[in-house]
Amino acid sequence: MFKHYVSNEQFNLQINRFINDQYENDPIVQQDLATIIPKLQDTESWYQSWYEQAQEKEKAGQWSLAAVYYQAAEFYLDSQDLRDQDAYEKYRSNFYKDYQDFKYEEYKVPYENSYLPVVKLITPGATKNLLFFAGYDSYMEEMIKMAKFMKGIDYNIYVFDGPGQGTALRNGLKLTHSWEKPIAAILDYFDIKRASAIGMSLGGYLVMRAAAFEKRLDKVVAFDIFYSFMDSLRLRLPYQLMTKIEQLLEKNQEEAINQMFKGMMDKNLDLDWKINKGMENTGAKTPYALLKAFQQYNMNPIMPFINQDILLLAGENDQYVPSTRLSEIEKGLVNASSIKSIMFNKQSGGDQHCQAGRRDLGFDAIKQFLS
């Protein structure tokens, strides 16, 4: 279940995200949390606390747990911080030392001037193909770990970092809203004629964008729905302030927006992280340029082009996506072959972003949809 470890909403979501899928009831982890949580005051103490525990677990040969802690330690680090690459590399190396859920094969799919890293999780005798990817801040290893919830389905699962994610980002590929392009590259590389796809978090928009223009996709899962990038700001900023920002954007008031965001980011850890992470992912140099890029990530213009079978998952207390967006998307998918929607409430435990705290609920719905 989703737990309230700390008062900081962003910290709280990330702790649940990193811990609950595998270690919620692990006594060793609970002891570690008892040490870590009192130290969490800001992003620097966040890094130091998780990194120290990661080192201890790595020395003890507890590689899976060390990977979780290294991933947490890396989360808030700026990409220019020399500690960032160190924590990322240690996260990945420890992860693969202990990974045993699937037999797998690793690939580098050529893309633009670089490549997309792909891991194929093999289900013996599988007759179908499934693409699985994340969004704004996840790495494909996190998706690989979550794939355990889908063991036994009749699919080989292709997990990848797309542009703006993980290794692809670190190799120079910036985030794009035109997600049909990386999807097409992967389908072409493996000569896949038909595939289903799951997009997680921001991937809930990206997978729908891909479905609009890549018709080799048949069944499509938004895990969870993600209607508009601007929603994640709109939910956490006062209505009048967000209205002012949108008016300034419409008038291309670059300097005013940059000054406004500088002041807000200095006082708001969550906003500071969102904007800086966005600039890293997209290559935008200023908050204004980032918001202009964000405006391209919007479900409204693409919904009529989506004609596949669709599963929409949502949580009533998602801190990035208004729950009211579920009905808007349902109404907008006028040409979908079929639509299945689920809104998880607080009583179910799946009411948070991507069912953090009860990830099994989301995956149970996905397995039923794919069968």
Number of C-alpha atoms within 10 A of each C-alpha: 16 21 14 13 16 15 8 14 12 14 21 16 20 14 20 21 21 18 21 19 18 13 15 16 11 11 10 11 15 14 10 13 18 12 14 17 18 12 14 18 12 12 16 12 16 21 23 16 22 25 20 15 20 28 18 12 20 18 10 10 14 16 23 21 23 28 28 22 27 29 28 25 27 24 20 19 20 15 15 9 9 10 14 19 16 12 22 20 16 20 25 20 14 22 22 13 13 14 15 10 15 17 11 16 11 13 14 15 19 14 17 10 8 15 22 25 20 21 19 20 21 17 18 12 9 13 10 16 19 22 23 21 28 26 22 17 15 19 22 24 22 18 17 23 17 17 17 13 18 15 17 12 16 18 23 22 28 25 25 31 25 28 28 23 26 23 20 22 21 15 15 16 23 18 22 18 19 16 22 20 17 22 22 17 17 21 21 12 13 9 9 14 11 14 20 22 25 23 24 26 22 25 25 25 27 30 33 29 23 26 28 20 18 18 17 17 27 17 21 29 27 26 27 29 34 31 24 22 20 18 17 18 17 17 15 13 13 10 11 9 11 16 13 12 19 15 12 16 18 10 9 14 13 16 12 13 20 15 12 14 19 13 11 13 16 10 11 11 16 14 19 17 18 17 20 19 19 23 20 20 24 21 18 18 12 18 21 24 18 19 20 15 19 16 13 15 21 19 21 13 12 16 21 14 17 23 22 22 20 24 22 22 26 29 28 19 17 21 19 22 28 20 18 10 16 23 10 13 19 16 10 17 21 15 14 16 13 13 17 13 17 14 16 22 15 14 7 13 18 27 23 25 24 24 28 27 24 20 21 16 17 21 18 12 17 21 15 9 15 18 8
